[in-house]
């Protein structure tokens, strides 16, 4: 009996020892994972701060640079830094609604920089209005950089663990305001509401909002908007949809809807128009893993996604790849004419082909049934407007938007000159050269400048 009791005690001690050892290993693994996540967040925050500081610095340089060539380099650098900063901002444990204006600011600075680089490539000097806008943007980027630096110092001083904030994202607003990261960005957002409106020839151009949208349809309710949001992704997942806010004084009054899948930390945010119930934009904050798809496969996924959402006849124009994702630009095809006014951007994860971003402001603003006139000049007559030194590779009819919100029917010539490729747009009615864009190809995709 005594030996049995001793055996039971020894067995119990062994079990307790094994359990303790297992628990200790689990705790160590959890701690290691926590350290890894914390380091990832801190690296993202550090890179975000670095990009914003570089944006501020490069903006200041453009105001003193005297050569178009140098300005092209500076504006191109600003553009990429803005897009990188947006990506890093979405990966931080911050509620999307608290940084929407900051994201928009970075988007517009990036696209304004692209427009200015195009202007410099055409040999056109920056005018007084451009310089004033640059100075104002520089001041706001400086404010953003200083705010991020102060936040970094506060985090270091108080030893705040960023990964501990992840669980707070779904808390109510009062708890969210106790979150140092969210509170700091709320303060930044309030200031960012004041930054100047931008008027330039780019996808986020503020002058678009002066166009009367051609969107027609009946008003949708909150419940209808939530249903539309859940059906939009076409992935048959069981999402919980919540209307987190509404917009009224905008070109497209909309419901802002958040989708959650179970207890997953990533969330999906969409803007659904109150009229007709169309998706203006969508952003999925899921983490992107290693690249597994080719560019061709991703474009096929994007095209299939648009067709499933009732958007056929969309042609791929150009794309850009970064951080395991690819942004594909689609334009509407009206029979054999490509309509660049009706633009949709789709962001695809190269890990699994899922849609992680969508923006259709241009399409919703401009798409309508057009009565396209026949060209007044022939293709051969238009060719005479192209330099004899350029080798024409392709030509097609296209409709391009102008800065004055009008549309022009053009012949689009793809032409090579030495090692460079250009898109040359010749007015199909009067033969005037309307626009020249340079195609810059790299490992990330094709950039038009």
ZIWOLIN-V808145 format. One record per helix or strand of 3 or more residues. SS is the DSSP state (H for helix, E for strand). FROM is the first residue (numbers start at 1). TO is the last residue. If there is no record, write none. Layout:
SS;FROM;TO / SS;FROM;TO
//
This chain:
H;2;62 / H;68;91 / H;96;98 / H;100;121 / H;128;158 / H;162;168 / H;173;177 / H;180;192 / H;206;210 / H;222;232 / E;240;247 / E;254;260 / E;268;273 / E;279;284 / H;295;308 / E;314;322 / E;325;334 / E;337;349 / E;355;359 / H;361;366 / H;379;383 / E;391;401 / E;407;417 / E;420;427 / E;433;442 / E;445;448
//
